Amino acid sequence: MAGPGAGTGIVARAVGALPAPVLLLPSFRGRIAGCLAAEAGQRRLFPWLAVAFGAGALVFLTLADGPVLLAAPLGTGLALAGGAVALRARAVAPALLLAASFVFLGFAAAAYRTASVAAPVLARTVIAPLHGFVEALEEREEGARLVVRVLRLGEMPAAERPARVRVSYRRGDALRPGDYIEAKARLLPPPEPARPGGYDFARDAYFRGIGAVGSLLGAAAVKPPPEPAPWPLRLAAGLDDARNALTRRIAESNGDKGGITQAGAVAAALVTGKRGLIDQPTNDTLRAAGIYHVVSISGLHMVLAAGVVFWLVRALLALLPGLALSWPIKKIAAFLAMIAVTGYCAFSGWDLAAERSLVMTLVMLGAILVDRPALSLRNLALAALISLAREPEGLLGPSFQMSFGAVAGLVACARLIEGRLWNPEGGGPVTKALAWGLATVVGTLATTLVAQFATAPFATYHFQTVQPFGVVGNALTLPLVSLVVMPAAVLGMLAHPFALDRPVWWAMGLAVRGMLDISAWIQGFDRATVVLPAFGPGALGLMTVALLLLVLPVSGLRWLGLAPGLLGLALAASPVRPDLYVDREGGGAALRGADGRLVVLGKPPGFVLEQWLKADGDGRSRDDPGLSAQARCDKLGCVGHGPQGISVALVRDKRAFPEDCARATVVVSRLQAPAGCAAKHVLDRPFLAAHGATTLRFTADGVVVETAKRPGETRPWQPVPVAKAPAGPGAPGPAATPGPTAPGGQAPSSPALPQDGEEVELPGDP
């Protein structure tokens, strides 16, 4: 078998053959050759295959427009891989061909995944009788949120009917997962981005099989099903019902007389992943302290749960000397930890973040079974490849980016975090105790700092918020989570079948109360949460490249990451902010006023307005009355004045078109503007239907327009508009669009974005 340095001479000769003039400098040539030799010797090329695979998936998810012939990228990838094998004796060509092969294979994986989950997406607002099975139910502060497997939706044909819908229901306590229900529902297409480049709920819903969102109107009747539910649905519903029961039990174990406290709600979320009982102030408190990731079942929970089981099993087996000497107890403990953590993931609902974290944990535990180091970049790359092959769409979400970014940073800085520098050999008990304490403190702080540094670009890009005191919050609360909360969670799960778990949940709740008290203390700091303007994907891409270059190479090549990192930071620090945000329905807009802050015109949906404010770096609440103070509004519409003398008119009634088209620079309306409208920019119903949410930036050189989608663009998660049939006596079904036009030509007031308890939630922290 070749040694670890095999092939390094070939790599060095290949570098020497490069024609770049700078390589003619002997010292520089020698350094590059030495760095590449070190990379080859340490076998650091494999992690770059995961990067190439992800790059291919990213190209499909962001650029592909229309159906893909799967044989094309798959065949090309396999052909390139074959070429790499054929040229394996060469120095550079095999590596380049293999990287290109993984790019095409990643593209093929994303194309296959997109086609495999294809299901109808609702194209218009519908109010109709809904018949189906409750697949999942989450209790919330008021009512519940249901995922319903649809069997019938009015008279809608199967080709147009969504397979699953997500609805809110104000009387959810009467329902259970697995029930067959009949109810009248108001359903809408999954919302598109609130702004160009913003979070696309419609894409996430598509990959989760959800074709519509909305609410149940009136009471839902539980009826005998017309046909037996499929066994996968029965299994999923049974698990979800058990999760709900345990969530309620944990929450009530920490309350008085069966009541629910927020400590109990957070403790329940830590175990079952059900976060609906946590109220908004508590969520804000956890976010301000930078520890909201704790309540999302993901990497931290999987690692701690696996670690607790691994330690317990290994410690119990070590008590039997004969067994400890004759059996590989470490491998037995790792195997049982793999079973336990898989069961935990299944019980927690197989959420995308939890499933990805399970893959990462199983890979690391599997490394113990084959006598490999558990924490290594090769294992991380293997976990990334498996996760991307299963669910490539996760690459676009903050959870994937932050999870793998944090773990990559922790692996790269493992020596400092493990405290080896602070654990000298020799010394007495006092010296060892001090060294252990110093190593623990330094390790905790280093872990928090590294994780926050590695995840900061992704968190800021997706959420536009920074928690400066997150280091303090994590340093103070993670010991509670690691030493008390998660061991109690494992012990409680073991005691639950014997009905002896309530004291454990109560003790766990005490630790959670301490965690919440620390978070509330940090929330009281000045500027505990800072809202920053949104920066573009270019800055994020540069910072991602910088992180990869700083983490993956083992040689001096890692310093090449400084250039893209500094450039990315410069772009992120000077973002270009739009001067006008327009809702995709035309019901509201936000214009930059004379003081540089946004002025709201009309009534955009609350969720949309919140996203606009955060993207603009504006920390005001969406309920702030000052948002619309500078707008002039009446029954016909609103008028606002922006930079460079720009005037924007939002038209509510068609009678306002003649005057506004003659005077305004920009006309915004959910109605169709008349053909002779003289405004320079008309963003009316036909325009917004084709382009989606739109932003305008007024510069000395003209107006820069950005839209959420392009006309004619065909993405699977974007529904194809369906022409409305004229209503009449012979109209066949109750599947109807919103009511008739209001007097004066005013469009119906209900927007196609969820409201009243149906608001879209941004993806949570990992």
Sequence and secondary structure as in RCSB ss.txt:
>XXXX:A:sequence
MAGPGAGTGIVARAVGALPAPVLLLPSFRGRIAGCLAAEAGQRRLFPWLAVAFGAGALVFLTLADGPVLLAAPLG
TGLALAGGAVALRARAVAPALLLAASFVFLGFAAAAYRTASVAAPVLARTVIAPLHGFVEALEEREEGARLVVRV
LRLGEMPAAERPARVRVSYRRGDALRPGDYIEAKARLLPPPEPARPGGYDFARDAYFRGIGAVGSLLGAAAVKPP
PEPAPWPLRLAAGLDDARNALTRRIAESNGDKGGITQAGAVAAALVTGKRGLIDQPTNDTLRAAGIYHVVSISGL
HMVLAAGVVFWLVRALLALLPGLALSWPIKKIAAFLAMIAVTGYCAFSGWDLAAERSLVMTLVMLGAILVDRPAL
SLRNLALAALISLAREPEGLLGPSFQMSFGAVAGLVACARLIEGRLWNPEGGGPVTKALAWGLATVVGTLATTLV
AQFATAPFATYHFQTVQPFGVVGNALTLPLVSLVVMPAAVLGMLAHPFALDRPVWWAMGLAVRGMLDISAWIQGF
DRATVVLPAFGPGALGLMTVALLLLVLPVSGLRWLGLAPGLLGLALAASPVRPDLYVDREGGGAALRGADGRLVV
LGKPPGFVLEQWLKADGDGRSRDDPGLSAQARCDKLGCVGHGPQGISVALVRDKRAFPEDCARATVVVSRLQAPA
GCAAKHVLDRPFLAAHGATTLRFTADGVVVETAKRPGETRPWQPVPVAKAPAGPGAPGPAATPGPTAPGGQAPSS
PALPQDGEEVELPGDP
>XXXX:A:secstr
   TTTTHHHHHHHHHT   GGGGSHHHHHHHHHHHHHHHHTT SHHHHHHHHHHHHHHHHHH  S   THHHHH
HHHHHHHHHHHTTTSSSHHHHHHHHHHHHHHHHHHHHHHHHT      S EEEEEEEEEEEEEE SSSEEEEEEE
EEETT  TTTS SEEEEEETTGGG  TT EEEEEEEEE     SSTTS  HHHHHHHTTEEEEEEEEEEEEE   
SS   HHHHHHHHHHHHHHHHHHHHHHHTSSTT   HHHHHHHHHHH   TTS HHHHHHHHHTT GGGGS SHH
HHHHHHHHHHHHHHHHHHTSHHHHHHS HHHHHHHHHHHHHHHHHHHTT  HHHHHHHHHHHHHHHHHHTT  SS
 HHHHHHHHHHHHHH GGGGGSHHHHHHHHHHHHHHHTHHHHTTGGG  SS  HHHHHHHHHHHHHHHHHHHHHH
HHHHHHHHHHHHH EE TTHHHHHHHHHHHIIIIIHHHHHHHHHHGGGT  HHHHHHHHHHHHHHHHHHHHHHTS
TTSSEE B   HHHHHHHHHHHHHHHS SSGGGGGGHHHHHHHHHHHHS    SEEE TTSSEEEEE TTSSEEE
EE   HHHHHHHHHHBT    TT GGGGTT EEETTEEEEE GGG EEEEESSGGGHHHHHHH SEEEESS   T
T   SEEE HHHHHHH SEEEEEETTEEEEEESS TT   TTS          TT   S B S   BGGGB  S 
 SS  TT         
